[in-house]
Amino acid sequence: MPTLDVTDVLLSPEFCDEICYIRRKEVLPANGRVVVSAYNLETLGVIFIGTLGNDPQEADQQHASNWINVHSIVRLLDVAKGYQPDLVKYNDQTYIVRKAYNWSRYGVGFFAAECELQDLTSGAPR
């Protein structure tokens, strides 16, 4: 097991930032149509620019994803029963959690998530 505990870094005011994320719970009422209830939450963590790796190239050669990596003490949800993926608000843009990791071996409650920009047009020059 790794002996490096990165929790101190995650919570250091010199390195971390406030992270606003939206948890979206699915509720199935009697009529059988899924209703999504969303609520805003905040935590501390570290966000940096990243990429998921092999970004698929679209046929028109114009697709360029925008990714961020989020490291926090709160587990962000990607795919979970009864929930839609969390949304992360950062830099006036909304990212959707595509992949979440449990890295608690590197510190108590240490989690990471790779998030993709939800609206690809929001980063276009004006």
C-alpha positions, 0 to 999 in steps of 0.5 A, spaced: 500 500 500 502 506 498 505 511 504 504 517 501 498 521 504 495 527 499 490 529 503 494 535 506 495 537 499 488 537 497 486 541 503 491 546 503 489 553 501 495 554 497 493 548 492 485 547 493 479 551 490 472 551 492 468 546 487 461 546 486 457 540 483 450 538 482 448 531 484 442 529 480 438 523 483 433 520 479 426 518 482 421 514 479 414 516 481 407 512 480 406 514 473 413 511 471 416 517 468 423 518 471 423 525 474 430 528 476 431 532 482 438 536 482 441 540 488 448 544 488 453 542 493 460 544 494 467 541 497 474 543 496 479 540 491 484 541 486 482 542 479 487 541 473 486 541 465 486 534 463 484 529 457 481 522 457 486 520 452 484 517 446 479 523 444 475 520 438 475 524 431 469 526 428 468 525 421 468 533 420 474 533 424 472 539 428 470 536 434 475 537 440 473 536 447 475 540 453 476 536 459 478 537 467 481 532 472 477 533 479 481 531 485 477 531 492 475 528 498 468 527 496 466 522 491 463 525 484 458 520 481 459 517 474 454 512 473 450 510 479 444 506 480 438 511 481 443 517 479 445 521 473 452 523 472 454 529 477 455 536 473 461 540 475 461 548 475 468 551 473 470 557 470 463 559 468 462 552 464 459 546 466 462 539 465 459 532 466 463 527 470 465 521 465 469 517 469 470 517 477 476 513 481 476 511 488 484 513 490 483 512 497 489 508 498 493 515 497 489 518 503 482 517 507 476 519 502 481 521 496 477 521 489 478 523 482 474 524 476 475 526 469 470 531 466 468 533 459 465 540 457 458 539 457 456 544 452 462 544 446 460 551 444 461 555 450 468 555 449 468 558 443 471 565 441 466 571 441 
